Amino acid sequence: MAGTLTLSTLQLRTGTTVELPPTGVLCIVGGNNVGKSRLLADIGMHLTSRDARSTLVLENLEYAFDEVPSDVEEWLRRHAVVHGQPGEVRQYSPPGGGSLHDAANYEMFFRNLKDFSYLLSPMMFRAIDASDRAQIATSSMPVGQNVAHPLIELFRDGDLEERLSDICQRTFGFPLTLDRVNGEVLLRVGTPSVPSPPLQHPTREYSDSVLDLPALRDQGDGVKNYLGMVLHMMTGTESITVLDEPEAFLHPAQARALGRHLGEEVVARERQLLTATHDRDFVLGLLQTDCPVMFLRLNRTGGLSSATTLAPENVKAIWDRPVLRYSNILQGLFHRVVVVCEGDADCRWYSAVLDVMGRSAVVPSEEVLFVPAGGKGQVRSSLEALGSLDVTSFAILDFDGILDPDYVVSLLRSLGGDHEEGGRLARAISSQLTSSEQRRWAKESGLAGLPPGTVTEMAHRLIDVMRASGVLIVPIGELESFDRTIGGHGPTWVTAALSAEKHQESAASSDLLRPVLSCLEV
């Protein structure tokens, strides 16, 4: 499309290069104070300022600029604010304000500047901050004022108004009406009780009925911000949009719906959306659409910053697998450490134990997310997905996880561990457990259930090999082995053990979780 700007590459000061899809969403994630918002600001500075040397996270960026529009004045009418009366030479300024130039000057900017010019970028790039979002949908505009404003687009396009109203109805439970008949254009909540007359023949009854509807600006912050962002994406003409923490003020279901609506608009209007988010539900909403989504994860440890990316095709590979889609794996993007357990009961127990350890060590145990894999067979795919997200991760397996040599080799190979040594040790151990009774005893009692001597020594070594790859083996058998005074199995055992506060004093559980805690102490 002529006159379109597209970001192609971001070069970060960490040395990371990010290749952006021409249409899609870049989600910047990571903990607090790692530079997410700063990166968005740096991008804006590089695009709109002659001097971007002060940027802190972004080293440089590359972009592609389509050919000069065949009709520059028509392009300006769609992208700029028009100044001047009929019969006068029209001048134009960016929607956010700036210098005025006539069409001839802008055509010179297009044709004489072979590369992208900061004089043009404000019409192709827009950062929507928190104060802008509410104003977009709740401001009122006098009819006939020649400005670039979303409400004017609604005024001229009843289908667009209907789409926005339908979105509001589905998300918040009420429709919208654009007040076209009371001297200014503004959105109101509800539907007038009088049928709408022809636009050129309004009636007093209809005008009074519309006037009785409450103004959208009197609604809550969540409603106003949500509709402002959706309306801008429906009507904005820039090709690059920035939204920092779009999920602010929204409940989880609304955050997911927002992600879905924004993703749909990105695809429909072939634009790029750059966003920083802490919200899993917003991300899940984006992934429910056909919009290409890539992640840029920023980290900062001990004053050192790093960045990793997850390309759209890799995101899709995770999303296309139901066992991962309907898990909490993607929530790991927002945590420092993720621990994959065999089941939900394991997650509850280890999370409680780590909370106790975190209080004693004065470290933020809430930075660790425990995710149930749904059985041993799904642990590998969960760890592989977390590896692609560049999330520090561990797995916790009951002792019988090392009694299957094929499983051990497959798991270690996928994690880049010493699968040859692991396989050799696992085969040797398995060959010594010749009866089902021996294997059952080993499963329930762990190292204590093995024959003394060489086989026990090999099991210790195999546990060390697994730990080196982030797989923590329960050395005393299984979850219930942490306290045999508590009856039951799985969820029943965990509920009873937590009720008895056994997690406060489980030395064996604490020892198992020590590598996880160490990641928080850095």
TAGIWO-V357522 format. One record per pair of residues at least 12 apart in sequence whose C-alpha atoms are under 8 Angstrom apart, sorted by the first residue. I is the first residue (numbers start at 1). J is the second residue. Records with the same first field share a line. If there is no record, write none. Layout:
BEGIN
I=J / J
END
This chain:
BEGIN
1=66 / 67
2=66 / 67 / 68 / 69 / 70
3=65 / 66 / 67 / 68 / 69 / 75
4=65 / 66 / 67 / 124 / 239
5=63 / 64 / 65 / 66 / 124 / 239 / 240
6=22 / 63 / 64 / 65 / 239 / 240 / 272
7=20 / 22 / 61 / 62 / 63 / 64 / 240 / 272
8=20 / 21 / 22 / 61 / 62 / 63 / 64
9=61 / 62 / 63
10=58 / 59 / 60 / 61 / 62
11=58 / 59 / 60 / 61
12=57 / 58 / 59 / 60
13=56 / 57 / 58 / 59
14=57 / 305 / 306 / 307
16=306 / 307 / 308
18=296 / 309
20=294
21=292
22=270 / 271 / 272
23=266 / 267 / 270 / 271 / 272 / 291 / 292
24=263 / 266 / 267 / 270 / 271 / 272 / 273 / 291 / 292 / 293 / 294
25=263 / 266 / 272 / 273 / 274 / 275 / 291 / 292 / 293 / 294
26=272 / 273 / 274 / 275 / 293 / 294 / 295 / 296
27=274 / 275 / 276 / 277 / 293 / 294 / 295 / 296
28=274 / 275 / 276 / 277 / 295 / 296 / 297 / 298
29=276 / 277 / 278 / 295 / 296 / 297 / 298 / 333 / 334
30=278 / 297 / 298 / 299 / 333 / 334 / 335
31=278 / 298 / 299 / 334 / 335 / 336
34=298 / 299 / 300 / 305
35=57 / 298
36=276 / 298
37=244 / 276
38=56 / 57
39=56 / 57 / 58
40=242 / 244 / 274 / 275 / 276
42=55 / 56 / 57 / 58
43=58 / 61
44=125 / 127
46=60 / 61
47=118 / 121 / 125
48=118 / 119 / 121 / 122
49=118
50=118
65=115 / 116
68=110 / 111
72=103 / 106 / 107
73=103
76=92 / 103
78=148 / 237
79=94 / 95 / 123 / 124 / 148 / 237 / 238
80=92 / 93 / 94 / 95 / 123 / 148
81=93 / 94 / 95 / 146 / 147 / 148
82=146 / 147
83=146
89=102
90=102 / 103
91=103
94=122 / 123
95=122 / 123 / 148
96=122
123=237 / 238
124=237 / 238 / 239 / 240
125=238 / 239 / 240 / 241 / 242
126=238 / 240 / 241 / 242
127=241 / 242 / 243
128=241 / 242 / 243 / 244
129=243 / 244
130=225 / 244
132=228
133=224 / 225 / 226 / 227 / 228 / 229
134=217 / 221 / 224 / 225 / 226 / 227 / 228
135=224 / 228
136=149 / 150 / 151 / 228 / 229 / 231 / 232
137=150 / 151 / 186 / 187 / 216 / 217 / 224 / 225 / 227 / 228 / 231
138=186 / 187 / 215 / 216 / 217 / 224 / 228
139=186 / 217
140=184 / 185 / 186 / 187
141=184 / 185 / 186
142=183 / 184 / 185
143=183 / 184 / 185
150=231 / 232 / 235 / 236
151=185 / 186
152=185
153=235
154=178
155=178 / 180 / 185
161=177 / 178
164=176 / 227 / 230 / 231
165=177
168=227
171=254 / 257
172=223
174=189 / 190
175=189 / 190 / 191
176=188 / 189 / 190 / 191
177=189 / 190 / 191 / 192 / 210
179=210 / 211
181=202 / 207
182=207 / 211
186=215
187=215 / 216
188=210 / 213 / 214 / 215 / 216
189=213 / 214 / 215 / 216
190=213 / 214
191=210 / 213
192=206 / 209 / 210 / 213
193=206 / 209
194=206 / 209
221=249
222=248 / 249 / 250
225=249
226=250 / 258
230=258 / 261 / 262
233=262 / 265 / 266
234=265
238=271
239=270 / 271 / 272
240=271 / 272 / 273 / 274
241=271 / 272 / 273 / 274
242=273 / 274 / 275
243=273 / 274 / 275 / 276
244=275 / 276 / 277
245=275 / 276 / 277 / 278
246=275 / 276 / 277
247=277 / 279 / 282
252=281 / 282
253=281
255=279 / 281 / 282 / 285
256=281 / 282 / 283 / 284 / 285 / 286
257=282 / 285
258=282 / 285
259=281 / 282 / 283 / 284 / 285 / 286
260=282 / 284 / 285 / 286 / 287 / 288 / 289
261=285 / 286
262=286
263=285 / 286 / 287 / 289 / 290 / 291
264=289 / 290 / 291
266=291
267=290 / 291
278=334
279=334
280=330 / 331 / 334
287=319
292=312
293=311 / 312 / 315
294=309 / 310 / 311 / 312 / 315
295=309 / 310 / 311 / 312
296=308 / 309 / 310
297=309 / 333 / 389 / 390
301=522
302=522
308=389 / 390
309=389
310=388 / 389
314=388
318=385
324=382
327=371 / 372 / 373
328=371
329=371 / 382 / 385 / 386
331=369
332=369 / 386 / 391
333=389 / 391
335=367 / 368 / 369 / 391
336=367 / 368 / 391 / 392 / 520
337=367 / 368 / 369 / 391 / 392 / 393 / 394 / 516 / 519
338=368 / 369 / 370 / 371 / 391 / 392 / 393 / 394
339=368 / 369 / 370 / 371 / 393 / 394 / 395 / 396
340=370 / 371 / 372 / 373 / 379 / 382 / 383 / 393 / 394 / 395 / 396
341=370 / 371 / 372 / 373 / 379 / 395 / 396 / 397
342=372 / 373 / 374 / 375 / 376 / 379 / 396 / 397
343=372 / 373 / 374 / 375
344=371 / 372 / 374 / 491
345=490 / 491 / 494
346=372 / 479 / 490 / 494
347=370 / 371 / 372
348=494
349=494 / 498 / 503
350=370 / 509 / 513
351=370
352=503
353=503 / 504 / 506 / 509 / 510
354=510 / 513 / 517
356=503 / 504
357=510 / 517
358=517
363=520 / 521
364=520
365=517 / 520
367=520
376=397 / 401
379=395
380=411 / 414
383=395 / 415
384=414 / 415
393=470
394=470 / 471 / 472 / 516
395=470 / 471 / 472
396=471 / 472 / 473 / 474
397=471 / 472 / 473 / 474
398=443 / 473 / 474 / 475 / 477 / 478 / 479
399=442 / 443 / 444 / 446 / 473 / 474 / 475 / 476 / 477 / 478
400=442 / 443 / 446 / 477
401=473
402=426 / 462 / 463 / 473
403=426 / 429 / 430
404=426 / 427 / 430
405=423 / 424 / 426 / 427 / 430
406=423
408=422 / 423 / 426
409=422 / 423
412=466 / 469
415=469
416=469
417=465 / 466 / 468 / 469
418=465
421=465
422=462 / 465 / 466
425=458 / 459 / 461 / 462
426=459 / 462
428=455 / 458
429=455 / 458 / 459
432=455
438=450
442=477
443=477 / 478
444=476 / 477 / 478 / 481
445=476 / 477 / 478 / 481
446=474 / 475 / 476 / 477 / 478
447=459 / 460 / 475 / 476 / 477
448=476
463=475
472=512
473=512
474=512
480=493
482=506 / 508 / 509
483=497 / 502
END
